Amino acid sequence: MFKASKKISVLLLLAILVVGSILAGCGNQSSGGKDGGKTELTFMFRGQPKELEAYKSTVKKYEESHPNVKVTVVSVAPDQYDTKLKAAIAGHKIPDVFFYNPAQVKAYVNSGILLDITKYVEGSKDVKLSDMWEKGINKYRFDGKELGQGAIYGLPKDISGFALGYNKTMFEKAGIPLPDKDKPYTLDQFIDVAKQLTKDTNGDGKVDQYGTGFNVQWSLQPIVWSNGADFIDKTHTKVTINDPKFIEALQWFADQQNKYKVTPSISEAQTLDTYQRWMKGQLAFFPVGPWDMATYATLPFEYDLIPWPVGSTGKTAAWIGSLGIGVGATTKNAKAAAELATYLSADQEGQQALVDAQIQLPNSVKVADEWAANTSIKPANKQEFLDIINDYGRSFPGEFTYTSEWYDEFFKNIQPVLDGKKTAAQYVKEEQPKMQKLLDAAIQQEKQSAKK
């Protein structure tokens, strides 16, 4: 245990040194310094290769229209971003502008990491809050007590979530009727279709085409919510994974692999993960986000979007995700940093550049409607993304609490359930007390923080 802890400490120290050197190496960018008459800003962000490319290009457009500003970009792969951002904060090198998770709003405001940019947003001629997704803006409002109200501590980089994608070519080849975009499958219907599309296509005795390939961390929520359950109660003080409806949903999710055999086992996924299988046309169903569209434009098959299958409520559900673009509270050029944040989130030119790159849907409601109706942009049913925002999308449970450690705990040891070595009922019995303890700690931490 000591060796493991020591190793983690060393890695964190290295991360702090690496990110600190990157930010410090930019001169005074991390504090908004000036060099040669130009205001220098640091912008730290994350994304898949296509996203990184698009944001770098958009920042260049910003510099062209703001010749007195020089932006140094620090791009990070998604799986490394949170660690490196925390390292930068710990090393007192808060970037001038950076992406952050809405679940961090309370803690980052109370810790003096985020700047209140309300006056810059409301005073900008380029920002029309009335034309931006209200749910997106509200994720970054905080009045000191309640989220969704008060001052603005960031703007949405985007807002959306995973819709359910399906391989249209595979359906047509198998002679199976295409899914109805307006009428979701029931859980039983979904399994039935997935079983029909799980096949050995080359006759070698091994299954090489599967119905599904869902990552539990991103795909369990729609099933749980549609089955009438949740991770936390409405007061956000009690972990509710021991609800029988939650257990039923989790067991169904695990049964995709162990009972119905419609998703690759962990050993098969190690040979070729489910994302790669989807890309090769070997999966019938797979989650799709707007950020995937540029990459999926060259898929070797036709795909489209449908609602997630429905549980006992008969109503589909999906999660609404977002990343915020915040301004560091320590920046020495708040106005310039806020202008960059608003350009990336709300300025028409900046938004158009990102939408044209097909890595997100527009933050403008009006532009989003036009975008969804544009049949030249795949997939055809982009309206599904807008329906998630307008009708049945929900925020991740961890966004409602001071920290999300309690929520993250659920997924740390879930593999035995997915592999059929432990039942859903056994797992939630073990995990609920652990998660509740962490939630109680988060509640207490918030109370103490508010007193400072």
N, C-alpha and C positions, 0 to 999 in steps of 0.2 A: 504493500500500500504506500509506504514511504517513497519507494523508488518511482512508483507511478506518479505520485503527487509532485515529486521533485522534477520528473520529466516534463509534466504539464507546466510547471513554473518556469522551467528553462525555455520551453517553446513560447510561452506568453511573453517572456522577456525578449526573446529574439524577435517576436512579432512587433513589439513596441519599438525596438531598435530599428527594424527594417522600415516600418511605416514612418517612424519619426525621421529617419534619414531621408526618405522620399520627400516628405513635406518640408523638412528643413532645407533640403538641397535645392528647393525652389526659391531660395532667397528668403524673403519675408512673406511669401504668399499665404502661409497658414494664418497670418495675422493681417492680411490685406495690405501689405506694404506697397511702396511705389518704387519703380526702377526706370530711369531714363524718361521720366515724365508720364509713364503709364501706371495705372492702378493695376496691381497684380492680385489675382484671386486664385485660390485652389478649389477645384471641384473634384470631389471623390464620389465615385459611383460604381455600380456593378451591373452585370448583365451577361447574356450569352453573346458569342462573337458578333452576331448580326446587330444586337442592341448596342454593344460597345462601339462598333463602327458607326452606327447611326448617330449616337450621342456625340462622338468626337466631331463628326461632320457638322452637326447642328451647332456645337460650340464655336466652330470656325465661322459659321454664318453670323453668330452673335458678335464675334470679334470684328468681323467686317463692318457691321453696322454700329459698333462701339469701338472705334479705332484707338481710344485712350485706355482701353482695358486689355490686359493680357491674362488669359486663363490657362493655368497649368492643370491638366487633367490627370487624375490618378484613378485608373480603371482597374477593377478587381473582379476576379471570377466569383460567381454567386456563392459557392460553398466556402469561400474564404473571407467574404466581405464583413460579416458581423465581427469576426475575430479581429480583423485589421482595423475596423472602425473603433472598436473598444480599445485597442492598443493605442491608436492615435489619441483618443480622449484621455487615456491613462497617462500618456506621455506629454500631456498639455499641448498637443498639436491638433486642436480641433480644426478641421477644414473650414474654409469660408462658406462653402456650399456643399451639401452632401445628401445622399439618399439615406433614409432611415425608415424603420418599421413603425406603423401607427401604434403598435403595442408599447412603444417606448416613449410616447408623448409625455405622459405624467412624470415618469422618472427623469427624463431629459429636461423638462421644464423646471422641476423642483431642484435638480442638480446644477442648474445654470449652464446647460449645454446648448439649449436652443434659444434663439432670439425671437422676440415677439415682432413679427413683420406686418402686423395689421395695417399700420399707417402707410406702409409702402404698397401694400396690395390694394387697399381701398383708394389710395391716391394716384394709382397708376392708370393712365389713359388706355393702356393695352390690356387691362384685366377687366372682364365683365363677369363678375361673380354670378349674376343672374343667368348666365348662359353656361355655367359650369355645373357639373354634377354635384348637387347639394350633398349627397352622401359622401362624395369624395372630399369636399371642403370640410365637412363636419368631422372627419376622421382626425383633422389636425387643429381643431378648435379645443381650447381648454380654458375654463374660467377659474382654475385653482381647485375646483371641487368636482365638476362634472365634465366629461368629454362631450364634444359636439356643441359646446356653447362657449361664448366669450372670444378671447383673443385668438388670432391665427398664428400658429407656430410652424407653418409649413404649407405647401401646396401639393396636390397630388401629382406625382410623376405620371400616374395613370390610375385608372380604376377599372377593374374587371375581375374575372375569375375563370376557372376552368369550366368550359362547356364540355359536353360529351361528344367526342368525335367518333365517326364510324367510317369504315372502309367501304365506300359505295361500290367500287369495282368488285370487291370480294362478294358482296351481296348479289350483285347482278350475275356473276359467274356461277354462283351456287343456286341461282334461281329462287332466292328468298326475297319476299316482298320488302321493299325499302321501309325503314322506320318512318313513322308519322311524326313530323316536326312539331305538331300541335297536340299529340296524344302520347304521353310517355309510356314506355313498357312498365308493366308491373314487375316486381322482382322475379316472379316465377317465369313470366314471359321472357325476360332478359336472359335468364339462365337457359331457357329452352333454345333461344336463338344462338346463344354463345356455344352451346353444345353442338348444334348443327354445323357451326363454322370451325370447330376444333377438329383438325384432320391431319392425317399423314398424307401429304400431297404427292410425295415422290415414291411411295411404296417401299421405303426402306425399313418399315416397322417402327419408326419413331415419329411422334407427333411433331410437326414443324409449322403448324398454323393454329393459333389459339384464338379463343373468343375474346379474352380480356388480358390485361396486364397492368392492373392498378397499383399505384404506390399508396399504401395505407395512410401516410401522413397527409396526402393531398386529396384522397378520394373517399375516405370513410365518412367524412362529415355529411355529404349529401344523403347518404343512406341512413345515417343516424337521425338527422333532422326530419327526413321524410317519413321515418318510422315513429315520429312523435316524441323523440328523446333529445337530450342535449348533454354536453359535458358539464354544464354548470347551471344553477337555477337562476331565476329572474332577478334575484337580489345580488347575484354575483358573489355569494358568500359560501355556497355549498356545492361541492363536487357531486354530480348526479350520475356517474357512470354505472352505478349499481342498479339503476332503473332496469326492470326486465325488458323494456323496449330497446334500451341501449344494448343490452346483452344480446338480444335477438339480432339486431343489426350487425353487431361485431361478428357474431357467429356466422351469419350469412356471408359476410365479407371473407372470412377465413375459409368457408366451405367452397368458395370458387376454386380454390386450389385443391383442397383435400377431399371433398365429397364429389364435386361436379367435374373436377379435372379440366377446367376451361381456362386456366391461367398457368404459366410455367412455374415449376417448383423453384426453390431458391438455388438449387444446383444448376438447373437449366438456365435460370436467369443470369448466373455467373458466367456461363458460356457465352450468352448473348442476352444483354439486358432488354427489358420490355420496350424501352425507348427505341433501341436499335431495331427491335423486331417490328415495331410500328413503322419506322422509317423504311424498312424493307418490304412492307406490305404483308407481314405475317401475323398481324393482330386485327380483329374485327372492330374492337372498341378501344379508345384511348382518350384521356383528357386532352383538351386543346385550349390554349390561351391565346389571346390576340398577339402576344409577343412571339408566338410560334409561326405566324403566318408567312413571314419572309422565308424561313427555312422550309416550311411545308409547301411552298409554291412550286417546288421541283420534285415533289414526291412521285414515285413511279405508279401512282394510282390516284383515282378521284376520291375525295373525302368530303364529308359535310358534317353539320352539327345538329344535335338533337338534345332534348332535356334529359336529365339523369332519370334512371328508373325510380318508381315510387314505391314506398313502403306502405304501412297500414293506414297512413293519413290520406292516401290517394293523391297527395300534392307533391310535386317535384320541389327540390331544394338544391341550392348550390351556394358556394361561398363567394363573397365579394372581397377580393384582395386589392391591395394598393401599396405603393411605396410613396413616402413623402419626400419632398425636396425641401430641406431645411437650411437655415442660415446659422452658422456658429455664433454663439453669444459673445465670443472673444474677438470676432472680426473687427478690424480697424476701419473697414469700409463697408458699413452696413447697407448704405444705399446701393452701391454697386453690386454687392452680393445679392441683395433682394431683387435687383433688376435682372440678374442672371437667373435666379430661381423662377421669377415670373415669366421670363422669356421661354424657359424650358417647359413650363406648365401651362401658361395661359396666352402667351403672345401668338397671334395668328401665324406669323412667319415660322416661328419655332415649332409650333404644333404641326403645321403643314409638312415641314421637313421630316418630322418623326412619323407622321401618318403615311407619308409617301414611301418611307422605308419599310412599312408594313410590320412594325414591331410593337404597335399598340393601337388601341382605338382612341378617337379624339376625346379630349377633355371637354370640348364644346359640345353641348347637347345638340345644337342645330347641325353642326358639321357631322356629328356621329350618325344622325338620321340619314343624311345624304350618303355617308360612307357605307352604311348598312345596305342601302338600296343600290349601290354600285355593283352591278353584276360582273364587271371586269376584274374585280378583286375577289380571289378565292378565300374562304369557301362561300358558297351561295347563301347559306342561311346565317349570315353574320348577325341578323336580328336576334339570334339566341343570346349573344353577349349583352345586348341592350335589355332583353327581357330579364336577364339575371340581375342587372342593376336596378331596373324599374320595378320588378315584380317579386321575385322570390329569392334574391340573394341575401346572404347573411354574413356578418363579420366573423372572423375567427374568434373563438371563445377567449383566447389569451389577450385580445385587444381591450377587454373590459376591466382588466385587473392591473394592479400596479406593476407587477412583473408577470411573465408568462411561464415561469419555471414549473408551476404546478401542471400546466397544460403540456409542456414539453416532456414532462416525466412520463406521461401516458405512453409515448411512442418509444421510449428508451429500451424497454424489455419486452416488446410485443411480438418478436419473431417466433417464439414457441407457439403462440396462438395461430399465427399464419401457417406454420408448418404442421399444425395438428397435434402437437405434443402437449398442449394445454387447452382446455376449453375457455370460451369467452367468460363463462361464469366464474371459473377459477381465477382467471386473470384479474377481473375487475374487483373481486373480493380482496385480492392482494394489493392492488394499486390504489383503490379509493382512499384508504387511510393515508397513504404516502402523499397523494395529491392534495388531500384536504389539509395536511400539515403544512405543505408548501404554500397553499392558498392562504391559510391563516397567517403565515409569516409575511406574505405579501400585503395582506390587509393591515397588519401591525406596522409594517415598514412604511406604508402610505400614511398612516396616522402620525408616525414619528416625523416623517419628512415634512408634513404639512405644518408642524409646529415650529419648524426652523425659520 
